Amino acid sequence: MPLVAVPAIYDGEHVSFLEQPPVQGAYSVIVTFVEPVEDNDKRANAARFWASYGAWQDDRPAEVIVDDLRMTRRSRPEPPAL
């Protein structure tokens, strides 16, 4: 199995995952300390994630966006221009 990275916070005593690990059961792990965090960084990161979750910023009507997506995915008989 390839290595799987899951963001977490170490508070000096415990490791708290910021996301649900995509595995079950016992695993060997490698803990890498990336950078120190402020006390409120954990909450700020979670708030920033949830604020952007599912967000899509576009001023066009939904029908125009969907049509654009369909056009980019549609098969074309001519070869792509290089």
C-alpha positions in Angstrom: 0.0 0.0 0.0 1.3 3.5 -0.8 1.9 6.0 1.9 -1.2 8.0 2.9 -0.9 11.5 4.4 -3.5 12.8 6.8 -3.2 16.3 8.3 -3.1 16.4 12.1 -2.3 18.6 15.1 -0.1 17.5 18.0 -0.9 19.5 21.1 2.1 18.3 23.1 0.4 15.2 24.4 -2.0 13.9 21.7 -2.3 13.7 17.9 -5.7 14.9 16.6 -6.5 14.2 13.0 -8.0 17.1 11.0 -9.5 14.6 8.5 -10.8 11.0 8.9 -8.0 8.6 8.0 -8.9 6.5 4.9 -7.8 3.3 6.6 -9.1 0.9 9.3 -7.4 -1.2 11.8 -3.8 -1.0 13.1 -1.1 0.6 11.0 2.5 1.6 11.4 2.8 5.3 11.0 5.4 8.0 10.5 4.8 11.2 12.3 6.4 14.3 10.6 6.5 17.6 12.5 6.0 20.3 9.8 5.8 23.6 11.7 4.5 24.9 15.0 0.9 26.2 15.1 -0.8 28.9 17.0 -3.5 27.9 19.5 -6.3 29.0 17.2 -4.7 27.7 13.9 -6.6 24.3 14.2 -9.9 26.1 14.4 -9.0 28.6 11.7 -8.0 25.9 9.3 -11.2 23.9 9.9 -13.3 27.1 9.6 -11.5 28.0 6.3 -12.0 24.4 5.0 -15.8 24.3 5.8 -16.3 27.9 4.4 -14.9 26.7 1.1 -16.4 23.2 1.1 -18.4 22.8 -2.1 -17.9 26.5 -3.0 -17.8 27.5 -6.7 -17.4 31.2 -7.5 -18.8 32.1 -10.9 -21.1 34.9 -12.0 -22.5 33.1 -14.9 -25.9 31.4 -14.8 -25.8 27.6 -13.9 -27.1 26.6 -17.4 -24.1 28.4 -19.1 -21.6 26.7 -16.7 -23.1 23.3 -17.4 -23.1 23.9 -21.1 -19.4 24.9 -20.9 -18.6 21.7 -19.0 -20.5 19.6 -21.5 -18.6 21.2 -24.4 -15.2 20.6 -22.9 -16.1 16.9 -22.3 -17.7 16.2 -25.6 -15.9 13.9 -28.1 -14.9 15.7 -31.3 -14.1 14.0 -34.6 -11.2 16.4 -35.4 -7.8 15.8 -33.7 -6.8 18.3 -31.1 -4.9 21.4 -32.2 -1.3 21.4 -31.0 
